[in-house]
Amino acid sequence: MANKLVHAAQRKAFEIVLDTVGKKAVQNRSEGYVGVIDSIEKLIGNTWTDSAYADLRSAFSKDGKWTRFFNNLLDHADVEYIRGLFLSIGFEAAFTGVKETKKSAAKYGVSIPWIILFDPTSACNLHCKGCWASEYSRTLNLTYEQMDKLVTEGKELGIRAYIMTGGEPMVRKKDIIRLAEKHSDCGFMLFTNGTLVDQEFCDGMRRCKNILLAMSIEGLEKATDDRRGEGVFQRVMDAMELLRKNGLVYGTSICYTRENYKAVSSDEFYDFLISKGVTFTWYFHYMPVGMDAAVELIPTPEQREYMYHRIREVRNWEGGKPIFCMDFQNDGEYVDGCIAGGKDYCHINPNGDVEPCVFVHYSGANIKEKSLLECLQQPLFRAYQERQPFNSNKLQPCPMLENPEKLREIIQASGAKSTDMVEPETVEHLCGKCDQYAKEWAPYAKKLWEESHPDAAKA
């Protein structure tokens, strides 16, 4: 009861500050943005470094790209919807959730993730080239009751951030709205192909105020339609137009490969996304998952180094573009390497298997048979956590892609089984596709790490 009262008081304080600085930002934007930063510092203190606050104040005290970014957001987005995102994703998930999961981790002696990625269904309305999920049976689903149980048990551990993928999660859009409405103290993000967005779902997003969409594209029209099917690109553009019309915030999800890496990071492409109202984009390095993975699509070390520099250039405090970019692989240095295996996140497939990562299809526990806590305590996750970080160089974060010998150790030590729903894949087969890449990337990672961390070269 005491914890609930403290949480309620903190949330109320956050709401008051949010409303106060929100009004200032609308009335006098540049002054209001700096006021937001001052208020954030008072609320969360040393959660961020002093230099981070200083950089933020500097960026927003002038008419730079980040001022333009938020001006554009306020010009087009529904204020109440943005307020809801700040409360659900900002306060509940990122602030309260992180603190509570750390307390739970200390209590139960195992890491508790603050984000869970789960698949409501294996069904999808598309059949994209190179997507392992497109080969799955279309009949696997987590029922609404199972999803509700997952989130309910997650909240008891402090987990308030949930991401959905698939399959295509929007196949279950009515259940997703129902889930988000019930768990209004959680934030939900969907990785979606965007083709099933309609006015009814937009109405639900505006009502819930805790759902964010990241839509998958491969580049411009030809590249997207070549992989996803004729006409898909235009359907995604139509979805963006509808979302923008409703004042909703949305982003993109992009897998970069040996073939498309420059096209999806070009000035032309960024300008196009920004013109369509896109505020953020996730980049994912192509992973050779599955028995029939297209190994030839894995970016070369030179191409990955290019993406390392390019994304940092685009999102820098100055220059670049007014869009926020995240690189799941190359940003490992900011999160102490791999975040999977329950350290900060894990994945649950539509069969209920609790896996370390969306790219690592092995498990020893299922939410249909055990509680979420029991699944997080499985030997596979303990083996992961005992070895994290997998490399002192955080530009080699993954136990599969850059340190395949580590994943072999983990699977052998834990006895976890393949959960691939097309054809079981041995860890030897999976890691065998990564051995040469890991060897070739290592010297590039060493050079980049020592350039940005001079002390590492002296150690």
C-alpha positions as CSV (number, residue, x, y, z in Angstrom):
1,M,0.0,0.0,0.0
2,A,2.8,2.4,0.9
3,N,4.5,1.8,-2.5
4,K,1.2,2.5,-4.3
5,L,0.8,5.8,-2.4
6,V,4.4,6.9,-3.2
7,H,3.9,5.9,-6.9
8,A,0.6,7.9,-7.1
9,A,2.2,10.9,-5.5
10,Q,5.2,10.8,-7.9
11,R,2.9,10.4,-10.9
12,K,0.8,13.4,-9.7
13,A,3.9,15.5,-9.4
14,F,5.0,14.4,-12.8
15,E,1.6,15.3,-14.3
16,I,1.7,18.8,-12.7
17,V,5.2,19.5,-14.0
18,L,4.3,18.1,-17.4
19,D,1.2,20.3,-17.7
20,T,3.1,23.4,-16.5
21,V,6.0,23.1,-18.8
22,G,3.7,21.9,-21.6
23,K,1.9,25.2,-21.4
24,K,5.2,27.1,-21.4
25,A,6.4,25.2,-24.4
26,V,3.3,26.0,-26.4
27,Q,3.4,29.7,-25.4
28,N,7.2,30.3,-25.8
29,R,8.7,27.2,-27.3
30,S,12.5,27.8,-26.9
31,E,12.1,28.9,-23.3
32,G,9.5,26.2,-22.6
33,Y,11.8,23.4,-23.9
34,V,14.6,24.5,-21.5
35,G,12.0,24.5,-18.8
36,V,11.1,20.9,-19.6
37,I,14.8,20.0,-19.2
38,D,15.0,21.8,-15.8
39,S,11.9,20.0,-14.6
40,I,13.2,16.6,-15.8
41,E,16.4,17.2,-13.9
42,K,14.5,18.0,-10.7
43,L,12.4,14.8,-11.1
44,I,14.9,12.2,-12.1
45,G,18.2,13.8,-10.9
46,N,21.3,11.7,-11.5
47,T,19.5,9.2,-13.6
48,W,21.2,11.2,-16.4
49,T,24.7,12.7,-16.3
50,D,25.3,16.4,-15.8
51,S,26.8,16.6,-19.3
52,A,23.5,15.1,-20.8
53,Y,21.5,17.9,-19.2
54,A,24.0,20.5,-20.4
55,D,23.9,19.1,-24.0
56,L,20.1,19.2,-23.9
57,R,20.0,22.8,-22.7
58,S,22.5,23.9,-25.3
59,A,20.6,22.1,-28.1
60,F,17.2,23.7,-27.1
61,S,18.5,27.2,-26.3
62,K,18.8,28.0,-30.0
63,D,17.0,27.4,-33.2
64,G,18.7,24.1,-33.9
65,K,17.4,20.9,-35.4
66,W,16.0,19.5,-32.2
67,T,14.1,22.7,-31.6
68,R,12.6,22.3,-35.1
69,F,12.0,18.6,-34.3
70,F,9.8,19.4,-31.3
71,N,8.2,22.4,-33.0
72,N,7.1,20.1,-35.8
73,L,5.8,17.6,-33.2
74,L,3.7,20.3,-31.5
75,D,2.4,21.6,-34.8
76,H,1.0,18.2,-35.9
77,A,0.5,15.9,-32.9
78,D,-2.5,15.9,-30.5
79,V,-1.4,17.4,-27.2
80,E,-3.4,15.1,-25.0
81,Y,-2.0,12.0,-26.9
82,I,1.6,13.3,-26.4
83,R,0.8,13.9,-22.7
84,G,-0.3,10.3,-22.4
85,L,2.9,9.0,-24.1
86,F,5.0,11.0,-21.6
87,L,3.1,9.5,-18.7
88,S,2.9,5.9,-19.9
89,I,6.3,5.5,-21.7
90,G,8.2,8.2,-20.0
91,F,7.1,8.1,-16.4
92,E,5.6,4.6,-16.0
93,A,7.9,2.5,-18.2
94,A,11.2,4.3,-18.4
95,F,11.3,6.0,-15.0
96,T,9.2,4.0,-12.5
97,G,9.6,0.6,-14.3
98,V,13.4,0.7,-14.4
99,K,13.6,1.4,-10.7
100,E,11.0,-1.3,-9.8
101,T,12.5,-4.0,-11.9
102,K,15.9,-3.4,-10.2
103,K,14.2,-3.9,-6.8
104,S,12.6,-7.1,-8.1
105,A,15.9,-8.3,-9.4
106,A,17.5,-7.8,-6.0
107,K,14.5,-9.6,-4.3
108,Y,14.5,-12.7,-6.6
109,G,18.2,-13.0,-7.4
110,V,17.8,-12.8,-11.2
111,S,17.7,-9.9,-13.6
112,I,14.2,-8.6,-14.4
113,P,13.8,-6.9,-17.8
114,W,12.1,-3.5,-18.0
115,I,11.0,-4.3,-21.5
116,I,9.2,-7.4,-22.8
117,L,8.8,-8.0,-26.5
118,F,6.1,-10.4,-27.4
119,D,4.2,-11.8,-30.4
120,P,0.4,-11.7,-30.1
121,T,0.2,-13.9,-33.3
122,S,2.2,-15.7,-35.9
123,A,-0.4,-14.7,-38.5
124,C,0.6,-12.0,-41.1
125,N,-1.2,-10.5,-44.1
126,L,2.1,-10.2,-46.0
127,H,4.8,-12.7,-47.1
128,C,8.0,-10.7,-47.1
129,K,11.2,-12.1,-48.6
130,G,13.8,-13.1,-45.9
131,C,11.4,-12.9,-43.0
132,W,11.6,-16.0,-40.8
133,A,8.2,-15.2,-39.3
134,S,6.6,-15.3,-42.7
135,E,7.3,-19.0,-42.8
136,Y,5.6,-19.7,-39.5
137,S,2.2,-21.4,-39.2
138,R,-0.5,-18.8,-39.3
139,T,-2.4,-20.3,-36.5
140,L,-0.3,-19.6,-33.4
141,N,-1.7,-17.0,-31.0
142,L,-1.4,-15.8,-27.5
143,T,-5.0,-15.4,-26.3
144,Y,-6.2,-12.1,-24.9
145,E,-6.2,-13.8,-21.5
146,Q,-2.6,-15.0,-21.8
147,M,-1.5,-11.5,-22.9
148,D,-3.4,-9.9,-20.0
149,K,-1.8,-12.4,-17.6
150,L,1.6,-11.6,-19.0
151,V,1.2,-7.9,-18.5
152,T,-0.4,-8.3,-15.1
153,E,2.4,-10.5,-13.8
154,G,4.9,-8.2,-15.5
155,K,3.6,-5.2,-13.6
156,E,3.9,-7.1,-10.3
157,L,7.7,-7.2,-11.1
158,G,7.8,-3.6,-12.2
159,I,7.7,-4.2,-16.0
160,R,5.7,-1.5,-17.7
161,A,7.1,-1.4,-21.2
162,Y,5.8,-3.8,-23.8
163,I,6.7,-4.1,-27.5
164,M,4.8,-6.3,-29.9
165,T,5.9,-7.9,-33.2
166,G,4.9,-11.1,-34.9
167,G,3.7,-12.2,-37.4
168,E,1.8,-9.0,-37.8
169,P,0.5,-7.8,-34.4
170,M,-2.2,-5.6,-36.0
171,V,-4.0,-8.8,-37.0
172,R,-5.0,-8.7,-33.3
173,K,-5.7,-4.9,-33.2
174,K,-9.0,-5.2,-31.2
175,D,-7.3,-7.2,-28.5
176,I,-4.3,-4.8,-28.5
177,I,-6.6,-1.8,-27.9
178,R,-8.4,-3.8,-25.2
179,L,-5.1,-4.6,-23.5
180,A,-3.8,-1.1,-23.7
181,E,-7.0,0.3,-22.2
182,K,-6.9,-2.0,-19.3
183,H,-3.2,-1.4,-18.6
184,S,-3.2,2.3,-18.9
185,D,-0.1,2.5,-16.6
186,C,2.0,0.7,-19.3
187,G,3.5,1.8,-22.6
188,F,3.0,-0.3,-25.7
189,M,4.9,-0.1,-29.0
190,L,4.1,-2.1,-32.1
191,F,6.5,-3.1,-34.9
192,T,4.0,-3.4,-37.7
193,N,4.0,-3.5,-41.5
194,G,1.5,-0.6,-41.3
195,T,-1.0,-2.0,-43.8
196,L,-3.8,-2.7,-41.3
197,V,-4.0,0.8,-39.7
198,D,-7.5,2.2,-40.0
199,Q,-9.6,5.0,-38.5
200,E,-11.0,2.7,-35.8
201,F,-7.5,1.8,-34.6
202,C,-6.5,5.5,-34.7
203,D,-9.5,6.2,-32.5
204,G,-8.3,3.6,-30.1
205,M,-4.8,5.0,-30.0
206,R,-6.2,8.5,-29.2
207,R,-8.4,7.0,-26.5
208,C,-5.6,4.9,-24.9
209,K,-2.8,7.4,-25.3
210,N,-0.2,4.7,-24.6
211,I,0.4,3.1,-28.0
212,L,3.2,4.0,-30.4
213,L,3.7,2.5,-33.9
214,A,7.0,1.7,-35.8
215,M,6.2,0.8,-39.4
216,S,8.6,-1.4,-41.4
217,I,9.8,-0.2,-44.8
218,E,12.9,-1.2,-46.9
219,G,13.6,2.2,-48.4
220,L,11.5,3.9,-51.0
221,E,8.7,2.4,-53.2
222,K,10.6,0.0,-55.4
223,A,12.8,-1.5,-52.6
224,T,9.8,-1.9,-50.2
225,D,7.5,-3.4,-52.8
226,D,10.2,-5.8,-54.1
227,R,10.5,-7.3,-50.6
228,R,6.9,-6.9,-49.2
229,G,4.7,-7.0,-52.3
230,E,3.3,-4.7,-54.9
231,G,1.4,-1.8,-53.5
232,V,2.6,-2.2,-49.9
233,F,4.7,1.0,-49.9
234,Q,1.6,3.1,-50.9
235,R,-0.5,1.4,-48.2
236,V,2.2,2.4,-45.6
237,M,2.2,5.9,-46.9
238,D,-1.6,6.0,-46.5
239,A,-1.3,4.7,-43.0
240,M,1.2,7.5,-42.2
241,E,-1.2,10.1,-43.6
242,L,-4.0,8.8,-41.5
243,L,-1.9,8.7,-38.3
244,R,-0.8,12.3,-38.9
245,K,-4.3,13.4,-39.6
246,N,-5.3,12.0,-36.2
247,G,-2.4,13.8,-34.4
248,L,-0.5,10.5,-33.6
249,V,3.2,9.9,-33.2
250,Y,4.8,7.2,-35.3
251,G,8.2,6.0,-36.6
252,T,9.8,3.4,-38.8
253,S,11.6,0.1,-38.4
254,I,14.3,-0.7,-41.0
255,C,16.5,-3.8,-41.5
256,Y,19.7,-2.7,-43.2
257,T,21.4,-5.3,-45.4
258,R,24.4,-5.5,-47.8
259,E,22.0,-4.3,-50.5
260,N,20.1,-1.4,-49.0
261,Y,22.3,0.1,-46.3
262,K,23.1,3.3,-48.2
263,A,19.6,3.8,-49.6
264,V,18.0,3.7,-46.1
265,S,20.5,6.2,-44.7
266,S,20.6,8.7,-47.5
267,D,19.7,12.4,-47.1
268,E,17.0,11.9,-49.7
269,F,15.5,9.1,-47.6
270,Y,15.6,11.0,-44.3
271,D,14.1,14.1,-46.0
272,F,11.3,11.9,-47.3
273,L,10.6,10.3,-43.9
274,I,10.5,13.7,-42.2
275,S,8.1,15.0,-44.9
276,K,5.8,12.1,-44.0
277,G,5.8,13.0,-40.3
278,V,8.1,10.2,-39.1
279,T,9.7,11.2,-35.8
280,F,12.0,8.2,-35.1
281,T,13.4,5.2,-36.8
282,W,14.9,1.9,-35.5
283,Y,17.7,0.3,-37.5
284,F,18.3,-3.4,-37.2
285,H,21.4,-5.2,-38.6
286,Y,20.3,-8.1,-40.7
287,M,20.6,-11.4,-38.7
288,P,21.1,-14.8,-40.4
289,V,18.3,-16.5,-38.3
290,G,16.7,-19.7,-39.6
291,M,17.8,-22.7,-41.6
292,D,17.3,-20.8,-44.9
293,A,18.7,-17.4,-43.9
294,A,20.2,-15.4,-46.7
295,V,23.7,-15.1,-45.4
296,E,24.7,-13.0,-48.5
297,L,22.6,-10.2,-47.1
298,I,24.7,-9.7,-43.9
299,P,26.4,-6.3,-44.2
300,T,30.2,-6.3,-44.7
301,P,32.3,-4.9,-41.9
302,E,33.0,-1.8,-44.1
303,Q,29.2,-1.3,-44.5
304,R,28.5,-1.7,-40.8
305,E,31.3,0.9,-40.1
306,Y,29.6,3.2,-42.5
307,M,26.3,2.8,-40.6
308,Y,28.1,3.4,-37.3
309,H,29.3,6.8,-38.4
310,R,26.2,7.7,-40.5
311,I,23.6,7.3,-37.8
312,R,25.7,9.2,-35.3
313,E,26.1,12.0,-37.8
314,V,22.3,12.1,-38.5
315,R,21.3,12.2,-34.8
316,N,24.1,14.4,-33.5
317,W,23.3,17.5,-31.4
318,E,24.0,19.7,-34.5
319,G,23.9,19.0,-38.2
320,G,22.3,15.8,-39.4
321,K,18.5,15.6,-39.6
322,P,15.6,16.4,-37.2
323,I,14.7,12.7,-36.7
324,F,15.8,10.4,-33.9
325,C,17.6,7.2,-35.0
326,M,18.5,4.2,-33.0
327,D,20.8,1.3,-34.1
328,F,20.0,-1.9,-32.3
329,Q,23.5,-3.3,-32.9
330,N,25.8,-0.4,-33.1
331,D,24.3,1.4,-30.1
332,G,25.4,-1.4,-27.8
333,E,28.0,0.9,-26.2
334,Y,25.2,3.0,-24.7
335,V,23.6,0.0,-22.9
336,D,26.6,-1.9,-21.7
337,G,26.5,-4.4,-24.5
338,C,23.8,-7.1,-25.0
339,I,20.5,-6.3,-23.3
340,A,18.9,-9.7,-23.9
341,G,18.4,-12.7,-21.8
342,G,16.3,-10.8,-19.2
343,K,19.0,-8.3,-18.5
344,D,16.9,-5.5,-19.8
345,Y,14.7,-7.3,-22.3
346,C,13.5,-10.7,-23.6
347,H,11.2,-12.1,-26.2
348,I,8.1,-14.3,-26.1
349,N,7.0,-16.0,-29.3
350,P,3.3,-16.7,-30.2
351,N,3.7,-20.2,-28.9
352,G,4.5,-18.8,-25.4
353,D,8.2,-19.7,-25.4
354,V,10.3,-17.2,-23.5
355,E,13.5,-16.5,-25.5
356,P,16.5,-14.4,-24.7
357,C,16.1,-12.3,-27.8
358,V,13.9,-12.0,-30.9
359,F,16.9,-13.2,-32.9
360,V,17.8,-16.1,-30.6
361,H,15.2,-18.8,-30.9
362,Y,16.0,-21.0,-27.9
363,S,14.1,-21.5,-24.7
364,G,13.6,-23.6,-21.6
365,A,10.3,-22.1,-20.3
366,N,6.9,-21.2,-21.6
367,I,4.3,-18.8,-20.2
368,K,1.5,-21.2,-20.9
369,E,3.1,-23.6,-18.4
370,K,4.8,-21.3,-15.8
371,S,4.6,-17.9,-14.3
372,L,6.5,-15.1,-15.9
373,L,8.9,-15.0,-12.9
374,E,9.6,-18.7,-13.2
375,C,10.3,-18.2,-16.9
376,L,12.7,-15.4,-16.2
377,Q,14.5,-17.7,-13.7
378,Q,15.1,-20.4,-16.3
379,P,18.7,-21.8,-16.7
380,L,19.1,-20.2,-20.1
381,F,18.6,-16.7,-18.8
382,R,20.9,-17.3,-15.8
383,A,23.6,-18.6,-18.2
384,Y,23.2,-15.4,-20.3
385,Q,23.5,-13.1,-17.3
386,E,26.5,-14.9,-15.9
387,R,28.4,-14.1,-19.1
388,Q,27.2,-10.5,-19.8
389,P,28.7,-8.4,-21.2
390,F,29.9,-10.9,-23.8
391,N,32.8,-8.6,-24.8
392,S,34.6,-5.7,-23.2
393,N,34.2,-4.0,-26.5
394,K,30.5,-3.0,-26.6
395,L,30.6,-2.7,-30.4
396,Q,30.7,-6.5,-30.2
397,P,27.7,-7.0,-28.0
398,C,25.9,-10.0,-29.3
399,P,26.5,-13.6,-28.2
400,M,25.4,-14.8,-31.7
401,L,26.6,-12.3,-34.3
402,E,29.9,-11.1,-32.8
403,N,30.7,-13.7,-30.1
404,P,29.2,-17.0,-31.5
405,E,31.3,-19.1,-29.2
406,K,29.4,-17.6,-26.3
407,L,26.0,-18.6,-27.5
408,R,27.3,-22.1,-28.1
409,E,28.4,-22.2,-24.4
410,I,25.1,-20.9,-23.2
411,I,22.9,-23.3,-25.1
412,Q,25.1,-26.3,-24.1
413,A,25.3,-25.2,-20.5
414,S,21.5,-24.5,-20.1
415,G,20.1,-27.3,-22.2
416,A,17.7,-24.9,-24.0
417,K,15.9,-26.2,-27.0
418,S,15.3,-24.7,-30.4
419,T,12.0,-22.9,-30.6
420,D,12.1,-22.2,-34.3
421,M,8.6,-22.9,-35.6
422,V,9.6,-23.8,-39.1
423,E,12.5,-26.1,-38.6
424,P,14.6,-26.6,-35.4
425,E,18.0,-25.0,-35.9
426,T,21.0,-26.3,-33.9
427,V,23.2,-23.7,-32.2
428,E,26.1,-25.1,-34.3
429,H,24.3,-24.3,-37.5
430,L,23.2,-20.8,-36.3
431,C,26.6,-19.8,-35.0
432,G,28.4,-21.4,-37.9
433,K,26.8,-18.6,-40.1
434,C,28.3,-16.0,-37.8
435,D,31.9,-17.3,-37.2
436,Q,33.5,-15.6,-40.2
437,Y,31.6,-12.4,-39.7
438,A,32.6,-12.2,-36.1
439,K,36.3,-12.7,-37.1
440,E,36.1,-10.0,-39.8
441,W,34.2,-7.4,-37.7
442,A,36.6,-7.7,-34.7
443,P,39.4,-5.4,-36.0
444,Y,36.9,-2.8,-37.2
445,A,35.2,-2.9,-33.8
446,K,38.6,-2.5,-32.0
447,K,39.5,0.5,-34.1
448,L,36.1,2.2,-33.6
449,W,36.1,1.4,-29.9
450,E,39.6,2.8,-29.3
451,E,38.8,5.9,-31.3
452,S,35.8,6.7,-29.1
453,H,37.3,5.3,-25.9
454,P,41.0,6.3,-25.8
455,D,41.5,4.7,-22.3
456,A,40.6,1.3,-23.9
457,A,43.7,1.4,-26.1
458,K,45.9,1.9,-23.0
459,A,44.4,-0.9,-21.0
